[in-house]
Amino acid sequence: MINLIKPFTADNNTKIFPDGLPFLKPYLPCFSEIENNLRSVISSGMLTKGNFNALYEKNIGEYIGTPNVIAVSSATTGLILTLLAMNITGEVLVPAFTFCATANAIVRAGATPVFVDCNPDTYTICPEDLERKITSGTQAIMAVHVFGVPAECENLKKIAEKNNLKLIFDSAHAMGSEVNGRKVGGFGDAEVFSTTPTKTLVTGEGGLISTNDNALAERIRIMKEYGNNGDYDNAFAGLNGRLSEMQCVLGIASLQYLKKSISFRNVLAEIYKSTLSDVSGIKFQMVPENIKTTYKDFSIVVDETLFGCSRDGLAEELQLMGIATRKYFYPALHEMKAFRNYFRSGLPITEYIARNILCLPLYPDLAEEDAKKVAVAIRSVQRKNFK
């Protein structure tokens, strides 16, 4: 058990963090570490498609053990490119418990999202519900590694092969996650990562596509260049999905910090778990024994009856104390205005998790003592509501 600091009370809305505790802060290299490479980019005038792009893709490929890595302007763009390159225009089975970008990409690629319920413990896509929703119009599965916890990769692969479906993983949260000691990145037909400031690997904005399929990789590379293979006689309509050289410089440096970033996140997650483990009405996301997670986010699910107040009530109390939180992912996709016209029945677990989940501050620069303060603040909210 982590030793607790002196308990706080929320009785008079104590401002534990007078200057506010941010929900996130990107873990970045010192400017001095990238200064020379940035100067090199500027002096060369080669702002895209240069040596740093090639080096960045090579380094990532070696890290995750995948032969083809393509740097792109965002993970959303990466998902769209992947779907376009696979000629997916029919139904795509996708979890409703994920960030909007997952379904946005499906719609923008001209396909149709079919929403699937999630596992009540890991919050990843439920294979049983997924199989029930396969139809003659289904062309692909787009699973999501939620908060860094990988979906059931092998199980989903079997389902995809049995039904002749493409298998794509939205791996936005999972750079550095592992399944049975194997880095996420080479499962399924393709995986797509995000490198925005909230992620474990940071380029500002950006994404990465990884695949073992050489032909698919080549088609995606052409697709991200408007569909131009170099002769300006486009074989198909693509888009501009390039990542700048300066962002690649940052990505190369950020990769050197990835192991440390994930280690810090796991330490902080264990502090939260240890300090809150005996609090009734608080549930943690399950991390299976064969999984290593990045803890891109650390979440709790609040049972109002047992805890003493709702998720929203807890978030408001914490905000008064200067603690920022996020309700990832609320509302669930099938309840958003943008997606209400798509298949959305039979999602009770997703709806429960989405309405009761709260993500706490977690990032490598968060002090361990501050994580303990957040946990103790949560305990104090429960005490206040059970007086």
C-alpha positions in Angstrom: 0.0 0.0 0.0 1.3 3.5 -0.9 1.8 5.6 2.2 -0.9 8.3 2.2 -0.1 12.0 2.8 -2.3 13.8 5.3 -5.9 13.5 4.1 -7.6 16.5 2.5 -11.2 17.5 3.0 -13.6 18.8 0.3 -16.0 20.1 2.9 -15.2 23.7 2.0 -14.0 23.1 -1.5 -10.3 23.2 -0.5 -8.2 24.4 -3.4 -5.5 21.7 -3.2 -3.9 23.0 -6.4 -4.3 26.8 -6.3 -2.7 27.2 -9.8 -4.6 24.2 -11.1 -3.3 20.7 -11.9 -3.4 20.1 -15.7 -4.9 17.0 -17.1 -2.0 16.5 -19.5 1.4 17.8 -20.4 3.4 16.4 -23.4 6.7 14.7 -22.6 9.2 16.5 -24.8 12.9 16.4 -25.4 15.0 19.5 -24.5 15.2 22.0 -27.4 19.0 21.6 -27.4 18.6 17.9 -28.3 16.8 18.8 -31.6 18.2 22.2 -32.3 20.9 21.0 -34.8 18.5 18.8 -36.7 15.9 21.6 -36.9 18.6 24.0 -38.2 19.6 21.3 -40.8 16.0 21.1 -42.0 15.7 24.9 -42.3 19.0 25.4 -44.1 18.3 22.6 -46.5 14.9 23.9 -47.5 13.7 20.3 -47.6 10.6 20.7 -45.4 8.9 17.5 -46.4 9.9 14.1 -47.8 13.5 14.4 -46.6 16.0 12.3 -44.8 14.4 12.8 -41.4 11.1 11.3 -42.6 12.9 8.2 -43.8 14.9 7.9 -40.6 11.9 8.4 -38.4 10.0 5.6 -40.3 13.0 3.3 -40.1 13.4 3.9 -36.3 9.8 3.2 -35.6 9.8 0.1 -37.7 12.7 -1.3 -35.8 11.1 -0.4 -32.5 7.8 -2.2 -33.2 9.2 -4.9 -35.4 7.2 -4.1 -38.5 8.7 -3.9 -42.0 6.5 -1.0 -43.3 5.9 2.2 -41.4 4.4 5.3 -43.0 4.5 8.7 -41.3 1.3 10.7 -41.9 -0.2 14.0 -40.8 -2.6 12.5 -38.3 -3.9 9.2 -37.1 -7.3 10.2 -38.5 -5.7 10.7 -41.9 -3.9 7.4 -41.4 -7.1 5.5 -40.9 -8.8 7.2 -43.9 -5.8 6.3 -46.1 -5.8 2.7 -44.9 -9.5 2.3 -45.6 -9.1 3.9 -49.0 -6.1 1.8 -49.9 -8.1 -1.4 -49.0 -11.1 -0.2 -51.0 -13.4 -0.5 -48.0 -16.8 1.0 -48.9 -19.1 -1.3 -47.0 -19.8 -1.9 -43.3 -17.0 -1.6 -40.8 -17.5 -3.1 -37.3 -16.1 -0.6 -34.8 -16.5 -0.1 -31.0 -18.8 2.7 -29.8 -16.5 3.2 -26.9 -13.6 5.2 -28.6 -12.7 8.7 -29.7 -14.8 10.2 -32.5 -11.8 10.1 -34.9 -12.2 6.3 -35.3 -15.7 6.6 -36.7 -15.0 9.9 -38.5 -12.4 8.1 -40.6 -14.8 5.4 -41.6 -17.4 7.9 -42.7 -14.9 10.1 -44.5 -13.6 7.1 -46.4 -17.1 6.4 -47.7 -17.8 3.3 -45.5 -20.5 2.7 -42.9 -19.7 2.3 -39.2 -21.6 -0.5 -37.4 -21.2 0.0 -33.6 -20.2 -2.8 -31.4 -20.4 -3.1 -27.6 -17.3 -3.2 -25.4 -15.9 -5.6 -22.8 -17.0 -4.6 -19.3 -13.5 -5.0 -17.9 -11.0 -3.9 -20.5 -13.4 -1.6 -22.4 -12.0 -2.9 -25.7 -14.3 -4.2 -28.5 -16.4 -7.3 -27.5 -15.7 -10.2 -29.9 -19.0 -11.9 -29.1 -21.1 -8.8 -29.9 -18.9 -8.2 -33.0 -19.6 -11.7 -34.4 -23.4 -11.2 -33.9 -23.2 -8.1 -36.1 -21.4 -9.5 -39.1 -23.5 -9.4 -42.2 -23.0 -9.9 -45.9 -22.2 -6.2 -46.2 -19.4 -6.3 -43.6 -15.9 -5.7 -45.1 -13.7 -4.9 -42.1 -13.2 -4.8 -38.4 -11.6 -1.6 -36.9 -10.7 -2.5 -33.3 -9.2 0.0 -30.8 -6.5 -0.4 -28.2 -8.3 1.6 -25.4 -6.1 3.8 -23.2 -3.2 1.6 -24.2 -4.8 -1.8 -23.4 -4.7 -3.8 -26.6 -7.9 -5.4 -28.0 -8.1 -9.2 -28.2 -5.7 -9.3 -31.2 -5.5 -13.1 -31.7 -9.2 -13.6 -31.2 -10.1 -10.8 -33.6 -7.6 -12.2 -36.2 -9.4 -15.6 -36.1 -12.8 -13.9 -36.6 -11.5 -11.8 -39.4 -9.9 -14.7 -41.2 -13.0 -16.9 -40.7 -15.3 -14.2 -42.3 -12.8 -12.9 -44.9 -12.7 -9.5 -43.3 -9.9 -6.9 -43.2 -8.6 -6.2 -39.7 -7.4 -2.7 -38.8 -6.4 -1.5 -35.4 -6.7 2.0 -34.2 -3.6 2.0 -32.1 -3.7 5.7 -31.3 -3.0 5.1 -27.6 -0.7 2.1 -27.9 2.8 3.0 -29.1 4.8 0.9 -26.7 2.0 -1.5 -25.6 2.7 -5.2 -25.8 0.8 -8.5 -26.2 2.7 -11.6 -25.0 5.9 -9.6 -25.2 5.3 -8.5 -28.7 5.0 -4.8 -29.5 1.7 -3.6 -30.9 2.1 -2.6 -34.5 2.2 -5.8 -36.5 -1.2 -7.3 -35.7 -3.9 -7.4 -38.3 -3.7 -6.0 -41.8 -2.6 -2.6 -40.5 -2.3 -0.5 -37.4 -2.5 3.3 -37.0 -0.9 5.3 -34.2 -1.3 8.9 -33.1 1.6 11.2 -32.1 -0.4 14.2 -30.7 0.6 15.8 -27.4 -1.5 13.4 -25.3 0.3 10.3 -26.6 3.4 8.4 -25.5 5.3 9.4 -28.7 4.9 13.0 -29.7 5.4 15.0 -32.9 2.8 17.8 -32.2 0.3 16.6 -34.7 0.9 13.4 -36.7 0.3 9.7 -37.0 2.0 6.4 -38.2 0.7 3.5 -40.2 2.3 0.1 -39.8 1.7 -3.0 -41.9 3.4 -6.3 -42.8 1.7 -6.1 -46.3 4.2 -4.6 -48.7 1.7 -4.0 -51.5 -0.7 -2.3 -49.1 2.2 -0.1 -47.8 3.1 1.0 -51.3 -0.5 1.8 -52.1 -0.8 3.9 -48.9 2.4 5.8 -49.8 1.0 6.7 -53.2 -2.4 7.5 -51.6 -0.8 10.0 -49.2 0.8 11.8 -52.1 -2.6 12.7 -53.7 -2.5 9.3 -55.5 0.5 10.5 -57.5 3.2 7.8 -58.0 5.7 10.3 -59.3 4.5 10.9 -62.9 1.6 13.2 -62.0 -0.8 10.9 -63.9 -2.8 9.8 -60.8 -4.1 6.3 -60.9 -6.6 7.1 -58.1 -7.8 10.0 -56.0 -5.7 10.3 -52.9 -5.0 13.1 -50.5 -2.1 15.0 -48.9 -1.2 13.0 -45.8 2.5 14.0 -45.4 4.3 14.7 -42.1 6.8 17.6 -42.1 10.5 17.1 -41.6 10.4 19.2 -38.4 7.8 16.9 -36.9 9.9 13.9 -37.9 12.9 15.4 -36.1 10.7 15.7 -32.9 9.5 12.2 -33.4 13.0 10.7 -33.6 13.9 12.5 -30.4 10.7 11.5 -28.7 11.3 7.9 -29.5 14.4 8.0 -27.2 12.1 8.9 -24.3 9.4 6.4 -25.0 10.5 3.7 -22.6 11.0 6.2 -19.8 7.6 7.8 -20.5 5.7 4.5 -20.3 7.6 3.5 -17.1 6.6 6.8 -15.5 3.0 6.3 -16.5 2.9 2.8 -15.1 4.3 4.0 -11.7 1.7 6.7 -11.5 -1.1 4.3 -12.4 0.0 2.0 -9.6 0.0 4.9 -7.2 -3.6 5.6 -8.1 -4.6 2.0 -7.9 -2.9 1.4 -4.5 -4.3 4.6 -3.0 -7.9 4.0 -4.3 -8.1 0.2 -4.2 -10.2 0.1 -1.0 -12.6 2.9 -2.0 -16.0 1.5 -2.6 -17.7 2.4 -5.9 -14.4 2.9 -7.8 -13.5 0.4 -10.6 -10.3 0.3 -12.6 -9.8 -0.8 -16.2 -8.5 -4.4 -16.2 -5.1 -5.0 -17.7 -4.8 -8.7 -18.6 -1.7 -10.5 -17.4 -0.3 -11.0 -21.0 -0.6 -7.3 -21.7 1.7 -4.3 -21.1 -0.2 -1.1 -21.4 1.1 2.4 -22.0 -1.5 3.9 -19.7 -2.1 6.7 -22.2 -5.0 7.4 -19.8 -5.8 6.2 -16.3 -9.6 5.8 -15.8 -11.9 5.1 -13.0 -15.6 4.0 -13.3 -17.8 5.5 -10.6 -20.7 3.6 -9.2 -22.8 6.4 -7.8 -24.7 4.2 -5.3 -21.5 2.8 -3.7 -19.3 5.8 -4.1 -21.8 8.4 -2.8 -22.0 10.7 -5.8 -22.0 10.5 -9.5 -19.1 10.7 -12.0 -20.2 14.2 -12.9 -20.4 15.2 -9.2 -16.9 13.9 -8.6 -15.6 15.7 -11.6 -17.1 19.0 -10.4 -15.7 18.5 -6.9 -12.2 17.8 -8.2 -12.4 20.9 -10.5 -13.1 23.0 -7.4 -9.9 21.7 -5.9 -8.0 22.7 -9.0 -7.8 19.1 -10.5 -8.6 18.8 -14.2 -10.2 15.5 -15.4 -11.7 14.2 -18.7 -14.8 12.1 -19.4 -13.2 9.8 -22.0 -15.3 8.7 -23.9 -18.5 10.5 -23.3 -20.9 10.5 -25.0 -20.3 7.2 -26.7 -20.1 7.3 -30.5 -23.5 5.9 -31.2 -25.1 8.6 -29.0 -23.3 11.5 -30.8 -25.4 13.6 -33.2 -23.0 12.8 -36.0 -23.6 9.0 -35.8 -27.2 8.6 -34.7 -28.3 7.4 -38.1 -26.0 4.4 -38.1 -26.5 1.0 -36.5 -26.5 1.5 -32.8 -28.6 -1.1 -30.9 -27.6 -3.4 -28.1 -24.8 -1.4 -26.5 -25.6 -1.5 -22.7 -22.0 -2.0 -21.5 -20.7 0.9 -23.6 -23.5 3.2 -22.3 -22.8 2.3 -18.7 -19.0 2.8 -19.0 -19.3 6.0 -21.0 -21.7 7.6 -18.5 -19.6 6.7 -15.4 -16.0 6.9 -16.5 -13.5 9.6 -15.5 -9.9 9.9 -16.5 -7.5 11.4 -14.0 -4.3 13.4 -14.7 -1.5 11.2 -15.8 1.7 12.2 -17.6 5.4 11.6 -17.1 6.0 15.1 -15.5 3.3 14.5 -12.9 4.9 14.3 -9.5 4.2 11.2 -7.5 3.1 13.3 -4.6 0.6 15.1 -6.8 -0.9 11.8 -8.0 -1.3 10.8 -4.3 -3.0 14.2 -3.6 -5.5 13.5 -6.5 -6.3 10.1 -5.1 -6.7 11.4 -1.6 -8.9 14.2 -2.9 -11.2 11.5 -4.4 -11.4 9.8 -1.1 -12.3 13.0 0.6 -15.2 13.5 -1.9 -16.6 10.2 -0.9 -16.3 11.0 2.9 -18.0 14.3 2.3 -20.9 12.6 0.5 -21.4 9.9 3.1 -21.5 12.3 6.1 
